[in-house]
Amino acid sequence: MQFLDLPSTPATELTTDIAAQAVLRRHHVHVIGAGRPLLFCNGFNCTQQVWHYLTPALADHYQLILFDQLGVGQSDRSAYDPQRYATLDGYAQDVVEICQALDLRDVVLVGHSAGATVAMLAAIQAPTIVTATVLLNLSPHFLNEPGYYGGFELPDLRQVLATMHANYVQWASTFATMLVGQHAAPSLSQDLVACATQVDPALAAQVVELAFLGDFRPQLPQLRQPTLLLQCPDDPAVPEEVSAYLLAHLPCATLVTLTTTTGHSPHMTAPAEVAATMQQFLAVPPSSPTPSA
């Protein structure tokens, strides 16, 4: 798999500040183009490479910032701090620090799956930096609860996690096919499997558990920036009931159900529709100013 379809710049070349360079180096940050910054938060255990289907359609209009989360891809795994990354808030703080290292303003965070949760948390942490979010296939809680349908029972999720712990690579291969859908090109699931081989299995398991077993419903009302929710029909991980719940509990959300793809990875299976929907959303001025910190 190619790193990117477009020429990119190592972000460390964009600043002379030593502390900022350390942050950018730690996350292997790359920048493409110029314009309003879009910072991409990868889904769990995916590297920045998964966005290479989508980036060509956006590069002429925006500055694209891509990075690897700690423990994934070419990030600096020696920087892993068990206390910091005991919750997804630590990963969200990484996103904020990347924005600060690049001195970004008016940032749009684009997140997929667990990366959408991280993007949401980062936007809540930094409302003066992040002015909009695009959240693909977000679930704030995967478990079924009284009055809430997340799609999974706890024993089923624990079985998924047990299978992952037993043989991570085999589990990743099976899970990749599910994420892109059975009718997608085999190369797409192969790309996801290639990402999985660039992950520390122990850290991968921890992130999956944080995402699958976490409950981020209480944070939803705190995300006050304009938000585009992108959902696929027949998503095996995020049922339609979850999207309806998000729309009801996010203060400034717009929900779009995509029409040209199914599954859980529309940035890979339907990049043209995702890009067009994003650009239409970002062209509309917000109805009210983003609240200050």
C-alpha positions in Angstrom: 0.0 0.0 0.0 1.3 3.4 -0.9 1.8 5.9 1.9 -0.2 8.6 0.1 -1.5 9.3 -3.3 -0.3 12.9 -3.1 3.0 14.6 -2.2 3.1 15.3 1.6 5.4 17.3 3.8 6.7 15.9 7.1 5.2 18.3 9.6 8.5 18.7 11.5 9.7 20.8 8.5 7.0 23.4 9.2 8.2 24.6 12.6 11.6 25.4 14.2 10.2 25.0 17.7 11.9 21.9 19.3 9.0 21.0 21.5 6.6 21.2 18.6 8.9 19.1 16.5 8.9 16.4 19.2 5.1 16.2 19.2 5.0 16.0 15.4 7.7 13.4 15.2 6.1 11.3 17.9 3.0 11.0 15.8 4.7 10.9 12.4 2.6 13.8 11.3 2.3 14.7 7.6 0.7 17.7 5.9 -0.8 18.1 2.4 -1.8 21.3 0.7 -3.1 24.6 2.1 -6.4 26.1 3.2 -8.7 25.4 6.1 -7.1 22.6 8.1 -8.7 19.1 8.2 -7.1 16.9 10.8 -7.9 13.2 10.3 -8.3 10.9 13.3 -7.9 7.2 12.3 -10.2 4.5 13.4 -8.8 2.1 16.0 -5.5 0.5 15.1 -5.5 2.1 11.6 -2.6 4.1 10.3 -2.9 7.4 8.4 -2.7 5.4 5.2 -6.4 4.5 5.4 -7.3 8.0 4.3 -5.4 7.8 1.0 -8.6 7.0 -0.9 -10.2 10.2 0.3 -7.4 12.8 0.4 -7.1 13.4 -3.4 -10.6 14.8 -3.6 -9.9 17.2 -0.8 -6.3 18.3 -1.3 -7.1 21.2 -3.7 -9.3 22.9 -1.2 -8.0 22.2 2.3 -4.8 21.6 4.3 -4.8 17.9 5.3 -3.1 16.8 8.5 -2.5 13.1 9.0 -0.9 11.3 11.9 -0.4 7.9 13.6 -1.8 7.4 17.1 0.6 6.1 19.8 1.3 2.4 19.3 0.3 2.5 15.6 2.2 2.7 12.4 5.4 4.8 12.6 4.5 6.6 15.9 7.1 6.6 18.6 6.0 3.7 20.7 8.7 4.5 23.4 6.5 7.6 24.2 3.7 5.4 25.4 2.5 6.4 28.9 0.1 3.8 30.5 -1.5 6.4 32.7 -2.1 8.9 29.9 -3.6 6.3 27.6 -5.7 4.5 30.2 -8.6 6.4 28.6 -9.4 7.8 25.2 -8.9 11.3 26.7 -5.2 10.8 26.4 -5.5 10.2 22.6 -7.7 13.2 22.4 -5.0 15.3 24.1 -2.6 14.1 21.4 -4.8 15.6 18.8 -5.0 18.9 20.6 -1.2 19.0 21.0 -0.7 18.3 17.3 -3.0 21.3 16.5 -1.0 23.5 19.0 2.3 22.3 17.5 1.3 23.4 14.1 -0.4 26.6 15.4 -3.6 25.6 13.7 -6.9 27.6 13.9 -10.4 27.0 12.6 -9.7 23.2 12.5 -12.1 20.6 11.3 -11.6 17.2 13.0 -12.5 14.3 10.8 -12.7 11.0 12.7 -13.7 7.5 11.9 -15.2 4.9 14.3 -13.1 5.0 17.6 -11.2 7.9 15.9 -14.5 9.8 15.7 -14.8 9.4 19.5 -11.3 10.7 19.9 -12.2 13.6 17.6 -15.3 14.4 19.6 -13.3 14.4 22.9 -10.6 16.6 21.3 -13.2 19.1 20.1 -14.6 19.3 23.6 -11.2 19.9 25.0 -10.3 22.6 22.5 -13.4 24.6 21.4 -11.3 27.6 20.4 -9.2 25.6 18.1 -11.7 23.1 16.7 -14.6 24.8 15.0 -16.3 21.8 13.3 -16.3 18.0 13.3 -17.0 15.3 10.7 -17.7 12.0 12.4 -17.9 8.8 10.4 -19.7 5.8 11.9 -19.5 7.1 15.4 -20.9 5.0 18.3 -20.9 6.6 21.8 -21.7 3.2 23.4 -21.7 -0.2 21.8 -23.6 -2.1 24.5 -27.4 -2.5 24.8 -28.8 -0.8 27.9 -32.3 -0.1 29.2 -33.7 2.5 26.8 -30.7 2.4 24.6 -29.8 0.1 21.7 -26.1 0.0 20.9 -26.2 -3.2 18.9 -24.2 -5.6 21.2 -24.7 -7.6 24.3 -21.8 -7.7 26.8 -21.1 -11.5 26.5 -20.8 -11.0 22.7 -18.3 -8.2 23.0 -16.3 -10.1 25.6 -16.1 -13.0 23.1 -14.9 -10.6 20.4 -12.2 -9.4 22.7 -11.2 -12.9 23.8 -10.8 -13.9 20.1 -8.6 -10.8 19.6 -6.4 -11.6 22.5 -6.0 -15.2 21.3 -4.8 -14.4 17.8 -4.7 -10.7 16.9 -3.6 -11.0 13.3 -6.3 -13.6 12.4 -8.9 -11.6 14.2 -7.9 -8.4 12.4 -8.2 -10.2 9.0 -11.7 -11.3 9.8 -12.7 -8.0 11.3 -11.3 -6.1 8.3 -13.6 -7.9 5.9 -16.6 -7.1 8.1 -15.6 -3.4 8.3 -15.5 -2.8 4.5 -18.4 -5.1 3.7 -18.5 -8.4 1.9 -19.1 -6.7 -1.5 -16.1 -4.4 -1.3 -12.9 -5.0 -3.3 -10.6 -7.4 -1.6 -7.8 -4.8 -1.7 -9.7 -2.7 0.8 -9.7 -5.4 3.5 -6.1 -6.1 2.6 -5.3 -2.5 3.3 -6.8 -2.7 6.7 -5.0 -5.9 7.5 -1.7 -4.2 6.4 -2.5 -1.5 8.9 -3.1 -4.1 11.6 0.4 -5.6 11.1 1.9 -2.2 12.0 0.3 -2.2 15.5 1.6 -3.3 18.8 -0.9 -6.1 19.6 -1.0 -5.4 23.3 -1.8 -1.7 22.7 -4.2 -2.6 20.0 -6.2 -4.7 22.4 -6.3 -2.0 25.0 -7.6 0.6 22.5 -10.3 -1.8 21.2 -11.4 -2.4 24.8 -11.6 1.3 25.5 -13.7 1.9 22.4 -16.0 -1.2 22.7 -16.6 -1.0 26.5 -16.6 2.7 27.0 -19.7 4.9 27.4 -19.3 8.3 25.9 -23.0 9.3 25.9 -22.5 11.8 28.7 -20.1 13.8 26.6 -22.4 14.3 23.7 -24.1 17.5 24.9 -20.7 19.0 25.4 -19.9 18.9 21.6 -21.3 22.3 20.6 -19.4 22.7 17.3 -21.3 22.1 14.0 -21.0 18.4 13.4 -21.6 16.2 10.4 -22.5 12.6 11.1 -21.9 10.2 8.3 -23.5 6.8 8.5 -23.8 3.8 6.2 -26.8 1.6 5.9 -26.2 -1.9 7.1 -23.3 -0.9 9.3 -22.4 -4.1 11.3 -21.0 -2.0 14.2 -23.3 1.0 14.4 -27.0 0.4 13.9 -29.4 3.1 12.7 -30.8 3.5 16.3 -27.4 4.8 17.4 -27.4 7.5 14.6 -30.8 8.6 15.7 -29.6 8.8 19.3 -26.6 10.9 18.3 -28.8 13.2 16.3 -31.1 13.7 19.3 -28.3 14.3 21.8 -25.7 16.4 19.9 -26.6 20.1 20.0 -25.4 21.0 16.4 -25.5 17.8 14.4 -26.5 17.0 10.8 -27.0 13.4 9.9 -26.4 12.1 6.4 -26.9 8.5 5.5 -24.7 7.6 2.5 -26.3 6.0 -0.5 -23.5 4.5 -2.4 -22.0 2.1 0.1 -22.7 -0.1 3.1 -20.4 -1.3 5.9 -18.3 0.6 8.4 -15.6 2.3 6.3 -17.1 4.8 3.8 -13.9 6.8 3.5 -12.5 3.7 1.8 -15.5 2.3 0.0 -17.2 5.6 -1.1 -14.6 8.3 -0.9 -16.2 10.5 -3.6 -19.6 10.6 -1.8 -17.9 11.3 1.5 -15.8 14.1 0.1 -18.7 15.7 -1.7 -20.9 15.5 1.5 -18.1 17.0 3.6 -17.5 19.9 1.2 -21.2 20.7 1.1 -21.3 20.7 4.9 -18.2 22.8 5.3 -19.4 25.4 2.8 -22.4 26.3 5.0 -21.6 29.0 7.6 -22.4 27.9 11.2 -25.7 29.1 12.6 -24.1 30.3 15.8 -20.5 31.0 16.9 -18.5 28.2 18.6 -18.5 28.8 22.3 -15.3 29.9 23.9 -13.4 27.9 26.5 
